Amino acid sequence: MLKKCSTVLSVFVLFVAPCFGQQNGDASQEPQVEINLMSVGREERSSINVGAFMGGGGLIGGDVETLISNRVGLQLGTGWVRMGSISMGLGINYHFKPYINSSFVSLQYSNNFNIGATIGPMLTLRSSKVFQIGLGYGAVVSKYSLWEEVYDKKASALIHFNIGLYFPL
């Protein structure tokens, strides 16, 4: 039995295995093409973000972000709050990986004009393609005329949440 196994293995090694080897010893003559779908968004340095509770906390809003270094980005956005009121947001973001489609932590300033303004940290998770979701905390820095209609008079902080799409540019 051992002789039969060694004979079959020898035949395989001598005749079959070379068929699976490299056929051309000079690899420089053949062009190498590699397509990596996971690299989409890694060359881009800016993105447009749209969704719910974006642009400074508007019900519907959008932001533009651009990387100013490998991992640091600046973000500016605006949104629609209610009854013609707008919101505005500013942020400085630190990306976990050196490209625009990576998740990041940020320091955000949000101003819902006629309601109030907050500043605080936010964690935004991005998929490698187009989805993003964020959760953060904002300390109240200003209360405006409509604050008591929307929030408790004594509120000193707010939870920030957003969900939407981003498009690398």
Buried (B, 14 or more C-beta within 10 A) or exposed (E): EEEEEEEEEEEEEEEEEEEEEEEEEEEEEEEEEEEEEEEBBBEBBBBBBBBEBBBBBBBBBBBBBBBEEEBBBBBBBBBBBBEEBBBBBBBBBEBEEEBBBBBBBBBBBBBBBBBBBBBBBBEBEBEBBBEBBBBBBBEBEEBBEBBEEBBEEEBEEBEBEBEBBBBBE
